[in-house]
Amino acid sequence: MKTLCLMLTLIVPGAALAQAEPPPLDAKAEKHLRTLRTLMLVDALDLDLGQAQTLDNNMATYDARKKPLLERMHSAHEQLQKAARGELGPASQVDALVNELSDLESQLHKLDHEMYLDLSKNMTAQQKARFAPLAMHPMPPPHAGQQLPQGAPANAPPPLEAP
């Protein structure tokens, strides 16, 4: 079961990322990703399905708070790609984008940590240790249309395109 969840975790987002243009996540894709996460929680934390669904629903409230940050990150990365192709103005604009990305990543990290602290309150030490990687590197909506470097975490920003 663990192997199956791991394979699905790696394959499904990778397949979505291989598309050419980022399509918005429809309700079906979002439900699919949430189902995958629920199965991962069942497996990783030895929870029954009901407990995992409750935990996933609580995680979804944090996902909603992270969504605008992820969208802004995606937009800033697109702007950096334009800069790499020479389609953006002076270096100060690039510096501003890099500062914005750094700030957004910091905000996302704080939200991940807040979620971990909130949702792990009643977990055992073992469950907390197994939950931490799931909470700190959750499965956000993929950066569709972009291939992540091998070994990059699922929530890694898309790589810059070569000029």
C-alpha positions in Angstrom: 0.0 0.0 0.0 2.8 2.4 0.9 4.5 1.7 -2.4 1.2 2.3 -4.3 0.7 5.6 -2.6 4.2 6.7 -3.2 4.0 5.8 -6.9 0.7 7.6 -7.3 2.1 10.6 -5.5 5.1 10.8 -7.9 3.4 9.8 -11.1 0.1 11.7 -11.1 1.5 15.2 -10.5 4.3 14.5 -12.9 1.8 13.6 -15.6 -0.1 16.8 -14.9 3.1 18.8 -15.1 4.0 17.4 -18.5 1.2 19.4 -20.2 2.0 22.5 -22.3 -0.2 25.2 -20.7 -1.4 25.3 -17.1 -5.1 24.4 -17.1 -7.0 25.5 -14.1 -7.7 22.6 -11.7 -11.2 21.6 -12.1 -13.3 20.1 -9.3 -12.6 16.6 -10.5 -8.9 17.0 -10.5 -9.0 18.7 -7.1 -11.1 15.9 -5.7 -8.7 13.3 -7.2 -5.7 15.1 -5.4 -7.6 15.2 -2.1 -8.4 11.5 -2.4 -4.8 10.7 -3.0 -3.8 12.8 0.1 -6.5 11.0 2.2 -5.0 7.6 1.2 -1.5 8.9 2.0 -2.8 10.0 5.4 -4.4 6.6 6.1 -1.2 4.8 5.1 1.3 7.1 6.8 -0.5 7.7 10.1 -2.4 4.4 10.5 -5.7 6.1 10.6 -9.1 4.8 9.6 -10.7 6.4 6.5 -13.0 8.6 8.6 -10.1 10.0 10.6 -8.0 10.6 7.5 -10.9 12.4 5.8 -11.4 14.6 8.8 -7.7 15.5 8.8 -7.8 16.1 5.1 -10.8 18.4 5.4 -8.9 20.4 8.0 -5.9 20.5 5.7 -8.1 21.8 3.0 -8.8 25.0 5.0 -5.1 25.7 4.9 -5.0 24.8 1.2 -7.5 27.5 0.6 -5.3 30.0 2.4 -2.3 28.9 0.4 -3.9 29.0 -3.0 -3.6 32.8 -3.6 0.0 32.6 -2.5 0.7 29.8 -4.9 -1.0 31.7 -7.7 1.2 34.7 -7.0 4.3 32.5 -7.0 3.3 31.1 -10.3 2.8 34.5 -11.8 6.1 35.7 -10.4 7.8 32.7 -11.9 6.3 33.4 -15.3 7.6 37.0 -15.0 11.1 35.6 -14.3 10.9 33.4 -17.3 10.1 36.5 -19.4 13.1 38.2 -17.9 15.3 35.2 -18.8 14.1 35.6 -22.4 14.9 39.3 -22.3 11.2 40.3 -22.3 11.3 42.2 -19.0 12.7 45.6 -18.1 15.7 46.4 -15.9 17.4 44.3 -13.3 15.6 46.1 -10.5 12.4 44.4 -11.7 14.1 41.0 -11.5 15.3 41.8 -8.0 11.8 42.8 -7.0 10.4 39.5 -8.3 13.1 37.5 -6.5 12.2 39.4 -3.3 8.5 38.7 -3.8 9.2 35.0 -4.4 11.3 34.9 -1.2 8.5 36.5 0.8 5.8 34.2 -0.7 7.9 31.1 0.1 8.3 32.4 3.7 4.6 32.9 4.0 3.9 29.4 2.6 6.4 27.9 5.1 4.7 29.7 8.0 1.3 28.4 6.9 2.6 24.9 6.6 4.1 25.1 10.1 0.9 26.6 11.5 -1.1 23.7 9.9 1.3 21.2 11.3 1.1 22.6 14.9 -2.7 22.9 14.7 -3.5 19.5 13.2 -0.9 17.4 15.1 -2.0 18.4 18.6 -3.7 15.1 19.4 -1.2 12.9 17.5 1.3 10.5 19.0 5.0 11.2 18.6 5.2 8.6 15.8 2.3 10.1 14.0 3.7 13.6 14.3 7.0 12.4 12.9 5.2 10.8 9.9 2.8 13.7 9.5 5.5 16.4 9.4 6.7 15.7 5.8 3.1 15.6 4.6 2.3 18.9 6.3 5.4 20.7 5.4 5.5 19.6 1.8 1.8 19.1 0.9 0.5 18.4 -2.6 -0.6 21.8 -3.9 -2.2 22.2 -7.2 0.6 21.3 -9.6 2.3 23.9 -11.7 0.7 22.4 -14.8 2.6 22.8 -18.0 6.0 22.6 -16.4 8.3 19.7 -15.7 10.0 19.7 -12.3 13.6 18.7 -12.0 14.1 15.1 -10.8 14.1 15.0 -7.1 12.3 18.3 -6.6 9.6 18.4 -4.0 6.0 18.5 -5.2 5.5 22.1 -4.1 8.7 23.3 -5.8 8.3 26.3 -8.1 8.5 25.6 -11.8 12.0 25.8 -13.3 13.0 28.6 -15.5 12.9 28.0 -19.2 16.1 28.3 -21.1 16.3 31.4 -23.3 
